[in-house]
Amino acid sequence: MDLPSKVKLREVAPRDGFQSLKDFLPTEQKLQIIEAVVKAGVKDIESTSFVSPRAIPQLRDAADLLAQVPRQGVTHAALVPNLKGAQNAISAKVDQLVVVISATEAHNQENIRRSIDESLGDLDSIFSLAKGNDTPVIGALAVSFGCPYQGDVSEKNVFRVVEEYISRGAASIILADTTGMATPTRVQIMVLRFREQFPGVKFTLHFHNNRGTAMANLLAALIAGATTFDTALGGIGGCPYVPQAAGNLPTEDVVFMLEDMGVSTGIDLEELITAAHLLEKFLGYPLPGQVMKSGPRDPKLAAKICGVGQNL
């Protein structure tokens, strides 16, 4: 396989993962998880979201969290659904804004209670505000590979919003499989056509595992030329507005697979597994990640970190 020598992983557990939790996770515990993944070598984190506390009470501590996160050598992004969210995020000194718009009307209404055109109408103000504060904007496309309310999503609908982002100076684009409806062939086609349609534009793939295809989709994207992916510690996460949403790709599972394939992530697997165990302890229930249970390839390390293989 023709694979890149290295990739970038954006850790999204503090935003996409924590937003799915029913019980409020104390800010101090959120900080400990962020500090643990930074210790493992993660440098890009989607740390929180500036949304209405009524919509997602779990992230009501966004400003307080950003005031305490480790900053040196780390980029902290925050998701924002509108201009007010962008204003609050910039006031909290976020490093990057992630603006999200859905590729379908139905999901945009469920997600942020607005039409796509209404969301697009905010972009000029958001980008102007961001430019004035020297804050890069990432344009995210929810349900890029399928919508739980409308089914298939046309490439035309996805690229229409991508063009709106790029025309305003977006630093990069995120194509999100919010519903876990993508399959490797669909992913390969999307990546190849995106690269053809928008040459030189940086982009990220964000896969959910609702239908068990997320890791296969990552590999297909990698082969097609993608080099940046969103992952979440322990595999937690899921859109609150997707029925029975499953989690994200576990960061530690992706690091294990890619490093073994000769693709560098720059992340220490042992430290990452330790961070996943800490998160599991905080939450009090098993997480979907597999490598945090089975450990690294080295039997001694697996026994040390995960307690497996000791009686072999």
Buried (B, 14 or more C-beta within 10 A) or exposed (E): EEBBEEBBBBBBBBBBBBBBBEEBBEBEBBBBBBBBBBBBBBBBBBBBBBBBEEBBEBBBBBBEBBEBBEEEEBBBBBBBBBBBBBBBBBEBBBBBBBBBBBBBBBBBBBBBEBEBEBBBEBBEEBBEBBEEBEBBBBBBBBBBBBBBBBEEBEBEBBBBBBEBBBEBEBBBBBBBBBBBBBBBEBBBEBBBBBBEEBEEBBBBBBBBBBBEBBBBBBBBBBBBBBBBBBBBBBBBBBBEBBEEBBBBBBBBBBBBBBBEEEBEBBBBBBBBBBBBBBBBEBBEEEBBBEBBBBBBEEEEBBBBBBEBBEEE
